[in-house]
Amino acid sequence: MTREEAYDAVAKLAAEHALILQGFGGVLTIVHPETQRAEGFEEHCLYMAGMGPMPESKGKPKPEPAPHKPRTDEQLDIFNDTKEPAA
């Protein structure tokens, strides 16, 4: 078995048993079920593996929208002493 085949086998087994917390770019975070329960993300792992319902939000605040950023034509020219908009 090559290393690539071993990785694929481990990833498949972890996915089948809802052990993956996150994965991106060939990197997987595999978490023991007891740790999932203790840290409070077992529902998330089960949901992502297709083994459970979507977890409900636990009162986490929604992300704030980004503050208004001036458009390019509204930005001040930092080299202009009069602080007028750049042309």
WOKA-V401482 format. One record per residue. N is the residue number from 0. RES is the residue in one small letter. SS is DSSP state (h for helix, s for strand, l for the rest). Layout:
[[N | RES | SS] [N | RES | SS]]
This chain:
[[0 | m | l] [1 | t | l] [2 | r | h] [3 | e | h] [4 | e | h] [5 | a | h] [6 | y | h] [7 | d | h] [8 | a | h] [9 | v | h] [10 | a | h] [11 | k | h] [12 | l | h] [13 | a | h] [14 | a | h] [15 | e | h] [16 | h | l] [17 | a | l] [18 | l | l] [19 | i | s] [20 | l | s] [21 | q | s] [22 | g | s] [23 | f | s] [24 | g | l] [25 | g | l] [26 | v | s] [27 | l | s] [28 | t | s] [29 | i | s] [30 | v | l] [31 | h | l] [32 | p | h] [33 | e | h] [34 | t | h] [35 | q | h] [36 | r | h] [37 | a | h] [38 | e | h] [39 | g | l] [40 | f | l] [41 | e | h] [42 | e | h] [43 | h | h] [44 | c | h] [45 | l | h] [46 | y | h] [47 | m | h] [48 | a | l] [49 | g | l] [50 | m | l] [51 | g | l] [52 | p | l] [53 | m | l] [54 | p | l] [55 | e | l] [56 | s | l] [57 | k | l] [58 | g | l] [59 | k | l] [60 | p | l] [61 | k | l] [62 | p | l] [63 | e | l] [64 | p | l] [65 | a | l] [66 | p | l] [67 | h | l] [68 | k | l] [69 | p | l] [70 | r | l] [71 | t | h] [72 | d | h] [73 | e | h] [74 | q | l] [75 | l | s] [76 | d | l] [77 | i | l] [78 | f | l] [79 | n | l] [80 | d | l] [81 | t | l] [82 | k | l] [83 | e | l] [84 | p | s] [85 | a | l] [86 | a | l]]
